[in-house]
Amino acid sequence: MPAEQASPPGGPAVPRLRVENLHKTFRSGRGGGDRTAAVAGVSFSIAPGEAYGLVGGSGAGKSTVARLVLRLLPATQGRVWINGQEVTSLSPRQLRPIRRRVQMVAQDPFQALHPAMSVRELVAEPLVIHRLGDGAEREERVLRALEEVALTPATTYRNRLASELSGGQRQRVAIARAIVLEPSLLVADEPTSMLDASVQMEVLSIFRELRVSRGLSILLITHDLAVARHTCQRIGVMRTGTIVEEGPVQRVISQPRHDYTRALLEAAEA
C-alpha cells in the first residue's frame, strides 16, 4: 500500500491524520500494578492544509497524543491513520517511508539542535538519513527551506553554528529541518513556549505561511489558547486524557460550551 493515497474522484479528501479511540495507559508501582490513563478515548482528524490544535493544561495528555501519532510510544488501544494508511501496528521498517511524510518540531530548540553542527549540516541531516539527493540537490533544498523560515539570505546562515544562534533562530532552523523532507504533516509540540514573547508570533506566522504555501497539515500541541487562535482552524480542548470540546477555533473561544474551556479562557485573561 502506498504511503499516501489519492482522494477518490469527486469525493472528500483523505485526512492527513485520523485518530480513532486512542488510549494510552502507563503502569507503575511494584509489578506494574498501578495504572494511569494518560489518554482515554481520543478521536479527531486533520484535513489537508488544516492546522488543528490540541489545547489544555499540564497533564492533559496532549504531548502523549503527539508521541502516539508519531509512534514514539505504542498505543494501549485505538488506531492512527496517516494519509489514509493505518500505521498503528506497522514495523519500524514499514514505518520508514511514512516517517518522511510526518515530521516533528520539538519544544526546546536548544536541546533539539547539536550546538557544534552548522545550520547546513542540521537541515541536510534528514536528507542524508533518508538518502535523498546528491550534494548539489541537498544544498538547494537546504537553502530553500531556510528561505521559507525567514532565515534570509540563506547563504549568510548556512555555515553558522547552532550555538551562534538565538532561540528564535534555532527554532526556525528546527522548522527548516522538519520541512526539508517535504512532509505532508507537521507535529509541533509547544513550539513557542521556550521563546521570548517578542518572537513567538513571528515563529507562529511561519507555520501559517507554510500551511498555505505548502498545503501542509499541522497538529499543534499547546497550553495557550492565544497560540491556537493565531495558528489553527480547529481545536480540541483536552482535560485528563480526553477531548472535552472540539470545533472551529473562533467558535470555541468566543462561545465555549464546556466549563473547562471557560476556565482556560478565564485563566488566560487573568
Order of alpha helices (4+ residues) and beta strands (2+ residues): beta-beta-beta-alpha-beta-beta-alpha-beta-alpha-alpha-alpha-alpha-beta-alpha-beta-alpha-beta-beta-alpha-alpha
